[in-house]
Amino acid sequence: MSTTAIILAAGKGTRMKSDLPKVMHEILGRPMLAYVMDACRQAGCDRLIVVIGHKAELVRRAFADDSRDVAWVEQTEQLGTGHAVMVCRDELARLSGPVLVVAGDGPLLRGKTLRTLLETDRAQRASCTLATCILPEPGSYGRILRDAAGELTGIVEAIDATKAQRDIREVNVSVYCYEAADLREALTRIDNRNAKGEYYLTDTLAVLRKQGKKLAAVPAVPADEVLSINTLDELQEVSRILSKRQTAGEQA
């Protein structure tokens, strides 16, 4: 069965102090998006749907020689993570089987982590499986909620969490695996009635649970893969980590 990855890469990256699309900022001589694409391919994805926005044509040109398995989809307005996946509706309509959804600004994510997610999703036969992370200081990350049997019941944002929920160390790091048909259906049932007026991908979990579909979560993401890039300081830190991986002989 074929596996597809949707990579969310439309952000401007205003805090990067540059007019470049965020995912075009370089790490060790390559755009950060290239590392995410590599990880998806290493996990076995044979189709990449890359959602681009700001200076979309610049991104297309940069990957002109590496687009054999890529469908570019443009998000002209940034209306949230759910909306970013919604704009892929034409591509999604042709899909069956597992669909990964990952962020284009997380170049530390490894292919083997995504493989673990895919294997867990297959074993659990879930409509959606999250790859989560255990952090000693969860900070502003959304907390993973489980029932007494250990089954995933949802995610609560840190700002909305109770004191007991804030003590949960398992967090959502926005790495998902959906069954294509269930993702398509759930996207039609989310809305933007929230403070930001955005469509949140996490809202699909409540939709699927209400429909009686199975959800799962596996703490597969090591802490050293969590850092995404929003500032130049974070760009330098990620560059340091990837350089260290290369020195250790690990494929970056």
C-alpha positions as CSV (number, residue, x, y, z in Angstrom):
1,M,0.0,0.0,0.0
2,S,1.3,3.4,-0.9
3,T,2.0,6.0,1.8
4,T,1.7,9.8,1.3
5,A,3.1,12.6,3.4
6,I,1.5,16.1,3.6
7,I,4.2,18.6,4.5
8,L,3.0,22.0,5.8
9,A,5.4,24.5,4.5
10,A,3.5,27.7,3.7
11,G,4.7,29.9,6.5
12,K,6.3,33.3,6.1
13,G,8.5,33.0,9.1
14,T,8.3,36.6,10.0
15,R,10.5,36.2,13.1
16,M,13.3,35.0,10.9
17,K,14.0,38.6,9.9
18,S,14.1,37.7,6.3
19,D,11.7,37.8,3.3
20,L,12.5,34.2,2.4
21,P,9.9,31.5,3.0
22,K,10.7,30.0,6.4
23,V,11.4,26.5,4.9
24,M,13.9,28.0,2.5
25,H,16.3,29.1,5.3
26,E,19.4,26.9,4.9
27,I,21.0,24.4,7.4
28,L,24.4,23.1,6.4
29,G,23.9,24.3,2.9
30,R,20.4,22.9,2.3
31,P,16.9,24.3,2.8
32,M,15.3,23.1,6.0
33,L,12.4,21.7,4.0
34,A,14.9,19.2,2.3
35,Y,15.5,17.4,5.6
36,V,11.8,17.0,6.2
37,M,11.3,15.6,2.7
38,D,14.2,13.2,3.3
39,A,12.7,11.9,6.5
40,C,9.3,11.2,4.8
41,R,11.0,9.3,2.0
42,Q,13.2,7.4,4.5
43,A,9.9,6.4,6.2
44,G,8.7,4.9,3.0
45,C,6.5,7.6,1.6
46,D,6.3,7.4,-2.2
47,R,4.3,10.6,-2.6
48,L,4.8,14.0,-1.0
49,I,2.2,16.8,-1.0
50,V,4.0,20.0,0.0
51,V,1.8,22.9,1.0
52,I,3.5,26.2,0.1
53,G,2.5,29.8,0.3
54,H,4.8,32.8,0.6
55,K,7.0,33.1,-2.5
56,A,5.7,29.7,-3.6
57,E,7.5,29.8,-7.0
58,L,10.8,30.3,-5.3
59,V,10.3,27.0,-3.4
60,R,9.2,25.2,-6.5
61,R,12.3,26.4,-8.4
62,A,14.7,25.4,-5.5
63,F,13.4,21.8,-5.7
64,A,13.0,21.6,-9.4
65,D,15.5,18.7,-9.6
66,D,14.0,16.9,-6.6
67,S,10.3,16.9,-7.4
68,R,9.8,13.5,-9.0
69,D,7.5,12.4,-6.2
70,V,6.2,15.9,-5.2
71,A,2.8,17.5,-5.7
72,W,2.9,21.3,-4.8
73,V,-0.2,22.8,-3.4
74,E,-0.6,26.5,-2.8
75,Q,-2.2,27.9,0.4
76,T,-2.8,31.6,-0.5
77,E,-4.2,32.4,2.9
78,Q,-2.9,31.0,6.2
79,L,-6.0,30.0,8.0
80,G,-4.6,27.4,10.3
81,T,-3.2,23.8,10.2
82,G,-6.6,22.3,9.3
83,H,-7.0,24.8,6.4
84,A,-3.5,23.9,5.2
85,V,-4.6,20.3,4.8
86,M,-8.0,21.3,3.4
87,V,-6.3,22.9,0.4
88,C,-4.9,19.5,-0.5
89,R,-8.5,18.2,-1.1
90,D,-7.9,17.4,-4.8
91,E,-4.8,15.3,-4.0
92,L,-6.5,13.7,-1.0
93,A,-9.5,12.7,-3.2
94,R,-7.3,10.3,-5.1
95,L,-5.7,8.7,-2.0
96,S,-6.3,5.6,0.1
97,G,-4.2,4.2,2.9
98,P,-2.0,6.1,5.4
99,V,-1.3,9.8,5.2
100,L,1.4,11.4,7.3
101,V,1.0,15.1,8.2
102,V,4.2,16.8,9.4
103,A,5.5,20.4,9.6
104,G,8.1,21.7,7.1
105,D,10.0,23.6,9.8
106,G,11.0,20.5,11.8
107,P,14.2,19.3,10.2
108,L,15.3,17.3,13.2
109,L,12.6,14.7,12.7
110,R,14.1,11.3,11.7
111,G,12.7,8.9,9.1
112,K,12.9,6.0,11.7
113,T,10.5,8.0,14.0
114,L,8.0,8.3,11.2
115,R,8.4,4.5,10.4
116,T,7.5,3.8,14.1
117,L,4.4,5.9,13.7
118,L,3.4,4.1,10.5
119,E,4.0,0.7,12.1
120,T,2.0,1.6,15.2
121,D,-0.9,3.0,13.1
122,R,-1.0,-0.3,11.0
123,A,-0.9,-2.4,14.2
124,Q,-3.6,-0.4,15.9
125,R,-5.8,0.0,12.8
126,A,-6.5,3.5,13.9
127,S,-8.2,6.3,12.0
128,C,-5.5,8.6,13.4
129,T,-2.3,7.9,15.3
130,L,-0.1,10.6,16.8
131,A,3.6,10.4,17.4
132,T,4.0,12.1,20.7
133,C,7.0,13.1,22.9
134,I,7.7,12.8,26.6
135,L,9.2,16.1,27.9
136,P,10.5,16.7,31.4
137,E,9.2,20.3,31.1
138,P,6.2,20.3,28.7
139,G,5.8,24.1,28.7
140,S,3.3,25.3,26.1
141,Y,2.8,22.1,24.3
142,G,-0.7,20.5,24.1
143,R,-1.0,17.6,26.6
144,I,-2.0,14.1,25.5
145,L,-5.1,12.8,27.3
146,R,-5.6,9.1,27.8
147,D,-8.3,7.1,29.6
148,A,-7.7,4.5,32.4
149,A,-7.0,1.9,29.8
150,G,-4.3,4.1,28.2
151,E,-6.3,4.9,25.1
152,L,-6.0,8.3,23.5
153,T,-9.0,10.5,24.2
154,G,-7.8,13.9,23.0
155,I,-5.4,16.8,23.4
156,V,-5.8,19.8,25.7
157,E,-3.9,23.0,25.0
158,A,-1.6,24.1,27.8
159,I,-3.5,27.4,28.2
160,D,-6.8,25.4,28.7
161,A,-5.4,22.6,30.9
162,T,-6.2,22.0,34.5
163,K,-3.3,21.9,37.0
164,A,-3.4,18.1,36.9
165,Q,-3.4,18.1,33.1
166,R,-0.5,20.5,33.0
167,D,1.5,17.9,35.0
168,I,1.2,15.5,32.0
169,R,4.6,15.1,30.3
170,E,3.4,13.5,27.1
171,V,2.8,16.2,24.5
172,N,1.5,16.7,21.0
173,V,4.3,17.7,18.6
174,S,2.1,17.8,15.4
175,V,3.2,14.5,13.8
176,Y,0.2,12.6,12.6
177,C,-0.8,9.5,10.6
178,Y,-4.4,9.4,9.2
179,E,-6.3,7.0,7.1
180,A,-7.0,9.0,4.0
181,A,-10.8,8.5,3.9
182,D,-11.2,9.3,7.5
183,L,-9.1,12.5,7.2
184,R,-11.2,13.6,4.2
185,E,-14.4,13.1,6.1
186,A,-13.2,14.8,9.3
187,L,-11.9,17.9,7.5
188,T,-15.5,18.5,6.3
189,R,-16.7,18.7,9.9
190,I,-14.3,21.1,11.5
191,D,-14.9,24.9,11.7
192,N,-13.1,28.1,12.6
193,R,-15.3,29.2,15.5
194,N,-12.4,30.0,17.9
195,A,-10.5,33.0,19.1
196,K,-8.1,32.9,16.1
197,G,-10.7,32.2,13.5
198,E,-8.6,29.4,12.2
199,Y,-9.2,25.7,11.3
200,Y,-7.2,23.5,13.6
201,L,-6.1,20.0,12.5
202,T,-6.3,18.8,16.1
203,D,-10.1,19.4,15.9
204,T,-10.3,16.3,13.6
205,L,-9.5,14.1,16.6
206,A,-12.7,15.1,18.3
207,V,-14.7,14.5,15.1
208,L,-13.2,11.0,14.7
209,R,-13.8,10.1,18.3
210,K,-17.4,11.3,18.1
211,Q,-17.8,9.0,15.1
212,G,-16.6,6.1,17.1
213,K,-13.3,5.8,15.2
214,K,-10.2,4.6,16.9
215,L,-7.4,7.0,17.9
216,A,-3.9,6.1,19.0
217,A,-0.8,7.7,20.2
218,V,2.8,6.4,20.5
219,P,5.6,8.3,22.3
220,A,7.9,7.8,19.4
221,V,9.5,11.3,19.1
222,P,12.8,11.7,21.0
223,A,13.2,15.1,22.7
224,D,16.1,15.9,20.3
225,E,13.7,15.8,17.3
226,V,11.1,18.2,18.7
227,L,12.7,21.6,18.1
228,S,11.0,23.5,15.2
229,I,12.5,26.7,13.8
230,N,10.8,30.1,14.3
231,T,13.8,32.3,15.0
232,L,17.4,32.7,13.8
233,D,18.7,31.5,17.2
234,E,16.7,28.3,16.7
235,L,18.0,28.0,13.2
236,Q,21.6,28.1,14.6
237,E,20.7,25.5,17.3
238,V,19.3,23.1,14.8
239,S,22.3,23.6,12.5
240,R,24.5,22.6,15.5
241,I,22.5,19.5,16.2
242,L,22.5,18.3,12.6
243,S,26.2,19.0,12.3
244,K,26.8,16.9,15.4
245,R,24.7,14.1,13.8
246,Q,26.7,14.2,10.7
247,T,30.0,14.1,12.6
248,A,28.7,11.0,14.5
249,G,28.1,9.4,11.1
250,E,24.3,9.6,11.2
251,Q,22.5,10.7,8.1
252,A,21.2,14.2,8.8
